[in-house]
Amino acid sequence: MLLDASTVINLVNGGVFDAVLGIEGVRFQVGSLVRDEASSASEVLDLELAKGSLTLADDGLVPYSAFLAAKNDMGLGDGETECILIASVIQCQIACDDGRARKAAIKRLGHESLVTGSLGLMQRACSQGLISTEAAHLAYEEMRKLGGYLPQIDVDFFAKEVTLLDGFGAQP
């Protein structure tokens, strides 16, 4: 699963990034442009990359001309464009908290189950016992307090059971 900068920043701001990276059956990746965009989380990203719980996606999979054309076509930033294009090449899911980018990703990847965000990842972490629903809700509140554009939810959101049909298969 490719992580966009918005998701990385929100999860780091909420203090649950490392817990989310522990979700079973999912290999998390970031692209180099996303890594640059998430500069406020660079120390955490570097630590997780060094631990191997996060890997750097191969940005050579997308030719620069294709990147520029897609960026222009989708009207997104560099990181969102990179994330969506790499995911389409390696056929994996993405996590993105930007509304416009999520719509573009669903269109490009072909199904909404291939797109999630911070809240969906925290929900999955709760269902695997990696964090409590209360801790997830506190993290969510902190994310919003620090500027995360996330929908209004209550603690019960994190208690919902997540299945493989929710787009969290063993894909990269």
DAJO-V637993 format. One record per backbone hydrogen bond with DSSP energy under -0.5 kcal/mol. NH is the residue of the N-H (numbers start at 1). CO is the residue of the C=O. E is the energy in kcal/mol with one decimal. If there is no record, write none. Layout:
BEGIN
{{NH/CO/E} {NH/CO/E}}
END
This chain:
BEGIN
{{2/93/-2.6} {3/29/-2.8} {4/95/-2.6} {8/4/-2.3} {9/5/-3.0} {10/6/-2.2} {11/7/-2.8} {12/8/-2.5} {13/9/-2.9} {14/10/-2.0} {15/12/-1.2} {16/11/-2.1} {17/11/-0.9} {20/16/-2.5} {21/17/-2.1} {22/19/-1.2} {23/20/-2.0} {26/23/-1.1} {27/171/-0.8} {28/26/-0.6} {29/1/-2.7} {30/55/-2.0} {35/31/-2.4} {36/32/-1.9} {37/33/-2.4} {38/34/-2.2} {39/36/-0.8} {39/37/-0.5} {41/38/-2.0} {42/39/-1.5} {45/41/-2.8} {46/42/-2.8} {47/43/-2.1} {48/44/-2.6} {49/45/-2.7} {50/46/-2.4} {51/47/-2.1} {52/48/-1.1} {53/48/-1.2} {54/48/-1.1} {55/28/-2.0} {57/30/-3.1} {57/55/-0.5} {59/57/-1.2} {61/58/-1.6} {62/59/-1.0} {63/61/-0.6} {67/63/-2.2} {68/64/-2.6} {69/65/-2.1} {70/66/-2.5} {71/67/-2.7} {72/68/-2.2} {73/69/-2.5} {74/70/-3.1} {75/71/-1.9} {76/71/-0.7} {81/77/-2.2} {82/78/-2.8} {83/79/-2.6} {84/80/-2.4} {85/81/-2.6} {86/82/-2.7} {87/83/-2.1} {88/84/-2.0} {89/85/-1.8} {90/86/-2.8} {91/87/-0.9} {92/87/-1.7} {94/114/-2.5} {95/2/-2.4} {96/116/-3.0} {99/97/-0.6} {102/98/-2.5} {103/99/-2.0} {104/100/-2.2} {105/101/-2.6} {106/102/-2.5} {107/103/-2.1} {108/104/-2.5} {109/105/-3.6} {110/106/-1.8} {114/111/-1.7} {115/112/-1.7} {116/94/-2.3} {121/117/-2.3} {122/118/-2.6} {123/119/-2.4} {124/120/-2.0} {125/121/-2.4} {126/122/-2.3} {127/123/-2.2} {128/124/-1.3} {129/126/-1.7} {130/125/-2.8} {131/125/-0.8} {136/132/-2.4} {137/133/-2.2} {138/134/-2.3} {139/135/-2.4} {140/136/-2.5} {141/137/-2.5} {142/138/-2.1} {143/139/-2.5} {144/140/-2.3} {145/141/-2.3} {146/142/-2.0} {147/144/-1.7} {148/143/-3.0} {150/148/-1.4} {157/154/-1.8} {158/155/-1.1} {159/156/-1.2} {160/156/-0.5} {160/157/-1.0} {166/163/-1.8} {167/164/-1.1}}
END
